[in-house]
Amino acid sequence: MTPLNEELDRAMRGESPLMDLHQMLVQDLAQGMDRESLIRELESLRSVVRPQTEDLVLEALDLFAGWCHPDMKL
């Protein structure tokens, strides 16, 4: 399981999966992870996760694309 897949799993167990994942992605970026690498990894996870988790992945990709509230954009 990749670190991002583990973050998705933790977020899905929380009360606010998107907010939890957003915080984790913000931390990943702050620690120097490359934005494009995170996007590629999210895209690659879409085909191997459960449908409800895929929805969260798509929402996370929207955060990178700017299809969200300005405060949530990554």
Backbone torsions as a table, in degrees:
resi	resn	phi	psi	omega
1	MET	NA	130.4	-179.8
2	THR	-77.1	159.9	178.1
3	PRO	-56.7	-40.3	179.9
4	LEU	-67.8	-37.1	176.8
5	ASN	-63.9	-37.9	176.6
6	GLU	-65.1	-39.0	177.8
7	GLU	-64.1	-41.4	176.9
8	LEU	-60.3	-44.4	-179.7
9	ASP	-61.4	-45.5	178.4
10	ARG	-62.9	-42.4	-179.1
11	ALA	-63.6	-39.6	-179.0
12	MET	-64.7	-25.8	179.9
13	ARG	-84.3	-12.9	-177.5
14	GLY	-82.2	175.4	-179.7
15	GLU	-77.6	-28.4	-179.9
16	SER	-128.8	79.6	-173.8
17	PRO	-53.7	-44.8	-177.8
18	LEU	-67.1	-42.9	179.0
19	MET	-64.4	-41.1	178.9
20	ASP	-63.3	-45.7	179.9
21	LEU	-65.5	-39.2	177.9
22	HIS	-57.0	-47.1	179.2
23	GLN	-60.2	-41.9	-179.7
24	MET	-65.0	-41.2	179.9
25	LEU	-68.0	-38.4	175.8
26	VAL	-59.7	-43.3	178.4
27	GLN	-64.0	-41.8	178.3
28	ASP	-59.3	-45.4	179.8
29	LEU	-65.1	-40.4	179.5
30	ALA	-64.8	-28.6	179.2
31	GLN	-85.1	4.4	173.9
32	GLY	100.5	4.7	177.3
33	MET	-66.9	142.2	-178.6
34	ASP	-75.7	131.9	-179.1
35	ARG	-55.7	-46.8	-178.7
36	GLU	-65.3	-35.1	177.7
37	SER	-65.8	-41.1	177.8
38	LEU	-63.6	-41.8	178.8
39	ILE	-62.5	-46.6	179.1
40	ARG	-60.7	-41.7	-179.7
41	GLU	-66.4	-41.8	176.1
42	LEU	-60.0	-44.5	179.6
43	GLU	-61.9	-38.4	-179.3
44	SER	-71.5	-26.6	-179.8
45	LEU	-76.2	-19.8	-176.7
46	ARG	-54.8	-36.5	-174.9
47	SER	-83.5	-7.4	-175.4
48	VAL	-118.6	3.7	-178.9
49	VAL	-108.0	164.2	177.0
50	ARG	-63.9	157.3	-178.5
51	PRO	-54.8	-43.0	-179.8
52	GLN	-68.0	-31.3	176.6
53	THR	-73.5	-34.9	176.8
54	GLU	-60.7	-37.6	177.0
55	ASP	-59.6	-40.9	178.3
56	LEU	-66.3	-39.7	177.7
57	VAL	-60.7	-44.7	179.5
58	LEU	-63.0	-39.2	177.2
59	GLU	-64.9	-39.2	177.9
60	ALA	-65.1	-39.9	176.9
61	LEU	-63.3	-35.5	175.3
62	ASP	-61.1	-35.4	178.5
63	LEU	-62.6	-39.2	178.4
64	PHE	-71.3	-34.4	-177.7
65	ALA	-80.0	-14.5	-179.7
66	GLY	91.7	8.3	177.5
67	TRP	-85.3	64.3	-176.3
68	CYS	-164.5	177.9	173.7
69	HIS	-61.5	141.1	-178.5
70	PRO	-53.3	-31.0	179.6
71	ASP	-70.0	-18.6	-177.3
72	MET	-96.7	-11.8	-175.7
73	LYS	-60.4	137.3	179.3
74	LEU	-106.0	NA	NA
